[in-house]
Amino acid sequence: MFFLSLAVVIGMARFCAVGARRLGQPAVVGEIVAGIALGSTLLSDSWGPWRETIPYDEVRPLLGALANVGLALFMFVIGYEMDRTFLRSNGRRALGVAVGSVLLPLVGGCLAAMLYAQEHGPSGGTGFVLFIGVAMSVTAFPVLARILADQGLNRSYIGRIAMGAAAMNDLIAWACLAVVAAFYSSAQSWRMTLVPVYLAAVVLVVRPLVARLLRGRKDGVKDSAGTMLVLVTGLMGTCAAAEWLGIHFIFGAFIFGAITPRESDENRLRVAVMDGLEKSAMQILLPIYFVVAGTRVDLAAFRASHIGSLLVMLFVAVATKMLGAYLGAWLSGMPRSDALPIAVLMNTRGLTEVVILTVGLQLGLIDSQFYSVLVVMAVLTTVMTGPLLGVLRRIEPMNTHAGPAGETVGEGAAPAGGKASGRRLTFGRPRR
């Protein structure tokens, strides 16, 4: 029955993703909703005949394994395509936005979590509080890129600053989550002391080795299978080492993507291999991950107290993230007309939030009830981004130029982080 379950999951994910996009929402919103719908209907205990036809509890581990492979490939692509040049040239303002959008939600999330630690913290109050603080500070880098493309802001100054800040934001959040996971995982504690050795080995040994292997495969696309073999083998090995150390495999996947060489003479790697990896992860395997994550949301168990918790966490998430990002942008010297839309964009959580929440559930840092509350919160904060940007556009014309508000970029001028091509700036392909 595995293949029948797989067909149901992929078909429902695709159907809901298309529906979400027609409503102006990212595909990930539809995929999570698909999981919630399946978990409450066809794959629930209350649907007896279907439960016998599709024994979801039996096939969940197999679907989870496929989903983890897709997540590893996706995190590798995210690490590989981080725009280092833009981060260097616009670092001060992007860093200001990132720090503000991490610190305030981190503090606000920890304070709000204290209200629920005793009831929903399986591993103890401290681990629960720290984890919720980290989870509230996240911005969904890939979902944000897709929203920017849909809104026509992906080549604007606002869009580029938001993307740079989101990349830094997620780096800080992943680092904080790694620390929390290390302290509260079940791995042997002595292995944690080897994490610096692991990082040094990835940078000093794995990176030169991968670069050397890839250099031997630049003479045409026909050897893309060999290049794929090198990358996938290195990716799985790095993920396995991360899990052995007691940190989640997503950190290994992200680090391996970040250290994979991306010099200009390796454009064939991006065209022939990276596109293939991205499509396999984004179109087939990753939707399975979000549907499986959505099936863990038990709406039937929602009580009045859970709705109250949802409203509290939603308010804290939106208020602290927007205020923190706005203050960070304003203190970095950005005008109000630029800082306000950036604050709205940084409130996008979606995909990355669900990944982090799933990690917390697997590590026992939160229970399934609070996991459901926070997944719904993540979906709502992502859904509201597009409409809020529309409201801002109607209130005040939004800066869609390549430079800050009040500045123009002349023909042939090279704005920070861009090429000398007028107002046309690129920072990468749009994502989900």
C-alpha positions in Angstrom: 0.0 0.0 0.0 3.0 2.3 0.0 2.6 3.3 -3.6 -1.1 4.0 -3.2 -0.3 6.2 -0.2 2.5 7.9 -2.1 0.1 8.6 -5.0 -2.5 10.1 -2.7 0.0 12.3 -0.9 1.7 13.6 -4.1 -1.6 14.1 -5.9 -3.2 16.0 -3.0 0.0 18.1 -2.6 -0.1 19.1 -6.2 -3.8 19.8 -6.2 -3.6 22.1 -3.1 -0.4 23.8 -4.3 -2.0 24.8 -7.6 -5.0 26.1 -5.7 -2.8 28.1 -3.4 -1.0 29.7 -6.3 -4.2 30.7 -7.9 -5.1 32.4 -4.7 -1.8 34.3 -4.8 -0.2 32.2 -2.0 3.1 30.2 -2.1 2.8 26.5 -3.0 4.1 25.4 0.5 0.9 26.8 2.0 -1.2 24.5 -0.1 1.0 21.5 0.6 0.7 22.0 4.4 -3.0 22.5 4.1 -3.1 19.2 2.1 -1.4 17.4 4.9 -3.8 18.9 7.5 -6.7 17.9 5.3 -5.4 14.3 4.8 -4.6 14.0 8.5 -8.1 15.0 9.4 -9.9 12.9 6.8 -8.5 10.0 4.7 -5.6 9.3 6.9 -7.3 9.8 10.3 -8.6 7.1 12.6 -12.2 8.2 12.2 -12.3 7.2 8.5 -12.4 3.4 9.1 -12.7 2.0 5.5 -10.0 4.3 4.2 -7.8 3.5 7.2 -7.9 -0.2 6.2 -7.2 0.7 2.5 -4.4 3.1 3.3 -2.6 2.0 6.5 -0.8 5.3 7.0 0.9 4.4 10.2 2.7 1.6 8.4 3.8 3.6 5.4 4.6 6.8 7.4 8.3 5.8 8.0 8.8 5.1 4.3 7.2 8.4 3.3 9.3 10.1 6.0 12.5 8.7 4.6 11.6 10.0 1.1 10.7 13.3 2.6 14.0 13.6 4.5 16.0 13.0 1.3 14.0 15.8 -0.4 14.7 18.1 2.6 18.4 17.3 2.5 18.5 18.1 -1.2 16.6 21.3 -0.7 18.8 22.5 2.2 21.8 21.8 0.0 20.5 23.9 -2.8 19.7 26.7 -0.3 23.2 26.7 1.0 24.7 26.5 -2.5 22.7 29.5 -3.8 23.3 32.0 -1.0 24.3 35.3 -2.6 27.6 36.0 -0.9 28.4 39.0 -3.1 25.3 40.8 -2.2 25.7 40.1 1.5 29.2 41.6 1.4 28.2 44.7 -0.5 25.0 45.4 1.5 26.0 43.8 4.7 25.4 46.7 7.2 21.8 47.3 6.4 20.9 43.7 5.8 22.6 42.8 9.1 20.7 45.5 10.9 17.4 44.1 9.7 18.5 40.5 10.4 19.6 41.3 14.0 16.4 43.2 14.8 14.2 40.5 13.3 15.9 37.8 15.3 16.5 39.4 18.7 13.0 40.8 19.4 11.1 37.6 18.3 13.6 35.5 20.2 13.0 37.4 23.5 9.3 37.7 22.9 9.0 34.0 22.0 10.8 33.0 25.1 8.6 35.2 27.3 5.4 33.9 25.7 6.7 30.3 25.9 6.9 30.5 29.7 3.1 30.5 29.8 3.0 27.1 28.2 6.2 25.4 29.2 4.8 23.3 32.0 2.0 21.9 29.9 3.7 21.5 26.5 7.4 21.0 27.2 8.1 17.2 27.2 11.9 17.7 27.7 11.5 20.4 30.5 10.7 24.0 30.6 14.2 25.4 29.6 14.4 23.4 26.4 10.8 24.3 25.4 11.3 28.0 26.1 14.6 28.3 24.2 13.2 26.3 21.3 10.1 28.5 21.0 12.3 31.6 21.0 14.3 30.2 18.1 11.3 29.1 16.2 9.6 32.5 16.5 12.7 34.3 15.1 12.7 32.4 11.7 12.1 34.0 8.3 11.4 31.6 5.4 14.2 32.5 2.9 12.9 30.4 -0.1 9.2 31.3 0.4 10.2 35.0 0.7 12.0 34.8 -2.7 8.8 33.4 -4.3 6.6 36.1 -2.8 9.0 38.8 -4.0 8.9 37.4 -7.5 5.1 37.3 -7.5 5.0 40.9 -6.2 7.5 42.2 -8.8 10.0 43.1 -6.1 12.7 40.6 -6.7 15.0 43.0 -8.5 14.2 46.0 -6.3 16.3 47.4 -3.5 13.7 46.4 -0.9 13.6 42.9 -2.3 17.4 42.5 -2.2 17.8 43.9 1.3 15.0 41.6 2.5 16.6 38.5 0.9 20.0 39.4 2.3 18.5 39.9 5.8 16.5 36.7 5.5 19.6 34.8 4.6 21.5 36.2 7.7 18.4 35.7 9.8 18.2 32.0 8.9 21.9 31.5 9.5 21.6 32.9 13.0 18.4 30.9 13.7 20.0 27.6 12.4 23.0 28.2 14.6 20.8 28.9 17.6 18.7 25.8 16.9 21.9 23.7 16.5 23.0 24.8 20.0 19.6 24.0 21.5 19.4 20.6 19.7 22.9 19.7 20.8 22.1 20.3 24.5 18.7 18.5 24.4 19.4 15.6 22.0 19.8 12.0 23.1 23.3 11.7 21.4 26.3 10.9 23.6 27.5 14.2 25.0 31.2 13.6 24.1 30.3 13.6 20.4 29.2 17.3 20.7 32.8 18.3 21.4 33.7 17.1 17.9 31.5 19.6 16.2 34.3 22.1 15.7 36.4 19.3 14.2 33.5 18.4 11.9 33.2 22.0 10.7 37.0 22.3 10.2 37.1 19.0 8.3 34.2 20.1 6.0 36.0 23.4 5.1 39.6 22.2 5.0 39.2 18.7 3.6 35.8 18.1 2.0 35.6 21.4 0.1 39.0 21.1 -1.6 38.2 17.4 -2.4 34.9 18.3 -4.0 36.4 21.2 -5.9 39.1 18.8 -7.3 36.5 16.2 -8.3 34.3 18.8 -10.0 37.2 20.4 -11.9 37.7 17.1 -13.7 34.1 17.2 -15.0 33.9 20.6 -16.7 34.3 19.5 -20.2 30.7 19.1 -21.2 27.3 18.2 -19.9 27.7 14.5 -20.8 29.3 13.7 -17.5 26.6 15.3 -15.4 25.8 11.9 -13.9 29.3 11.7 -12.5 29.0 15.2 -11.1 25.7 14.3 -9.6 27.3 11.2 -8.0 30.0 13.3 -6.4 27.5 15.8 -5.0 24.9 13.4 -3.7 27.6 11.1 -2.1 29.2 14.1 -0.4 25.8 15.4 0.7 24.7 12.1 2.3 28.1 11.6 3.9 28.0 15.1 5.5 24.4 14.5 6.7 25.3 11.2 8.2 28.3 12.7 10.1 26.0 15.5 11.4 23.5 12.9 12.7 26.2 10.9 14.3 27.4 14.0 16.2 23.9 14.6 17.5 22.9 17.6 15.3 20.2 17.4 12.8 21.1 16.3 9.2 19.7 19.6 7.8 22.7 21.4 9.2 25.1 19.0 7.4 23.1 19.5 4.1 23.2 23.3 4.4 26.9 23.4 5.3 27.8 21.1 2.4 25.8 23.3 0.0 27.5 26.4 1.4 31.1 25.0 0.9 30.4 23.5 -2.6 32.5 25.6 -5.1 30.5 28.0 -7.2 33.1 29.8 -9.3 32.1 31.4 -12.6 33.7 28.6 -14.7 31.4 26.1 -13.2 28.2 27.4 -14.6 27.6 24.0 -16.2 27.3 22.6 -12.7 24.3 24.9 -12.0 22.6 24.3 -15.4 23.1 20.5 -15.7 23.1 19.3 -12.1 21.8 21.9 -9.7 18.6 22.4 -11.7 18.0 18.7 -11.7 18.6 18.5 -7.9 16.3 21.4 -7.3 13.5 20.1 -9.4 13.6 16.6 -7.9 13.6 18.2 -4.4 11.0 20.9 -5.0 8.5 19.2 -7.3 8.4 15.6 -5.9 10.2 14.9 -2.6 9.8 18.2 -0.7 6.0 18.3 -1.1 5.9 14.9 0.6 7.7 16.4 3.5 5.2 19.2 4.0 2.2 16.9 3.6 3.7 14.5 6.2 4.3 17.5 8.5 0.7 18.6 7.9 -0.7 15.2 8.9 0.8 15.7 12.3 -1.5 18.7 12.9 -4.5 17.4 14.8 -7.3 19.9 14.4 -9.7 17.5 16.0 -7.8 17.9 19.3 -8.0 21.7 19.2 -9.9 23.0 22.2 -10.7 26.5 23.3 -7.5 26.8 25.2 -5.5 25.9 22.1 -7.3 28.6 20.1 -6.3 31.1 22.8 -2.7 29.8 22.6 -2.8 30.3 18.8 -4.0 33.9 19.1 -1.3 34.7 21.7 1.5 33.1 19.7 0.2 34.7 16.5 0.2 38.1 18.0 3.7 37.7 19.5 5.0 36.3 16.3 3.7 39.1 14.1 4.3 42.0 16.5 7.8 41.1 17.5 9.0 40.2 14.0 7.6 43.3 12.2 8.7 45.7 15.0 12.2 44.1 15.2 12.7 44.2 11.5 11.4 47.8 11.2 13.6 49.0 14.0 16.6 47.2 12.6 16.0 48.8 9.2 15.4 52.3 10.6 18.5 52.2 12.9 20.5 51.1 9.8 19.6 54.4 8.1 16.7 53.2 5.9 13.8 55.5 5.3 10.3 54.6 6.7 9.0 54.0 3.1 11.6 51.2 2.8 11.6 49.9 6.4 7.8 49.2 6.5 7.6 46.8 3.5 10.8 45.1 4.7 9.2 44.5 8.1 6.1 42.9 6.4 8.3 40.7 4.2 10.4 39.5 7.1 7.3 38.1 8.8 7.1 35.3 6.2 7.8 32.0 8.0 6.2 29.2 6.0 8.5 26.5 4.9 11.5 27.1 7.2 9.3 27.4 10.3 7.7 24.0 9.6 11.1 22.4 9.1 12.3 23.8 12.5 9.0 22.8 14.2 9.3 19.3 12.9 12.9 19.1 14.2 11.6 20.2 17.6 8.9 17.6 17.6 11.3 14.9 16.7 13.7 15.9 19.4 10.9 16.0 22.0 11.3 19.7 22.7 7.5 20.4 22.1 4.5 18.2 22.1 2.1 17.4 19.3 -0.6 19.8 20.5 1.7 22.9 20.6 3.3 21.7 17.3 -0.2 22.0 15.7 -0.7 25.5 17.1 2.7 26.7 15.7 2.2 25.1 12.3 -1.1 26.9 11.9 0.6 30.1 13.1 3.3 29.6 10.4 0.7 29.2 7.7 -1.2 32.3 8.8 1.9 34.5 9.0 2.9 33.4 5.5 -0.6 33.9 4.1 -0.9 37.5 5.4 2.3 38.7 3.7 0.9 39.2 0.2 -2.3 41.0 1.3 -0.3 43.3 3.7 2.0 44.3 0.9 -1.1 45.1 -1.2 -2.4 47.3 1.6 0.9 49.1 1.8 0.9 49.7 -1.9 -2.5 51.4 -1.7 -1.6 53.5 1.3 1.8 54.7 -0.1 3.7 54.0 -3.4 6.3 51.4 -2.7 9.9 51.8 -3.7 10.4 49.3 -6.6 13.7 50.8 -7.8 17.2 49.3 -7.5 18.3 51.9 -4.9 17.0 53.2 -1.6 14.0 55.5 -1.6 14.9 59.0 -2.8 17.8 57.7 -4.9 17.9 56.7 -8.5 20.3 54.4 -10.2 21.5 55.7 -13.5 22.3 53.8 -16.6 25.7 52.2 -16.3 25.9 52.8 -12.5 26.6 49.8 -10.4 24.4 49.7 -7.3 25.6 47.9 -4.3 25.6 44.2 -5.0 24.5 44.5 -8.6 25.9 44.8 -12.0 26.2 47.9 -14.1 22.9 47.4 -16.0 20.6 50.3 -15.0 17.8 49.2 -12.7 17.9 45.5 -13.6 19.3 43.6 -10.7 19.3 39.8 -10.1 20.0 37.8 -7.0 19.0 34.3 -8.0 16.1 32.3 -9.3 12.7 32.7 -7.6 11.6 29.8 -5.4 8.5 28.4 -3.9 
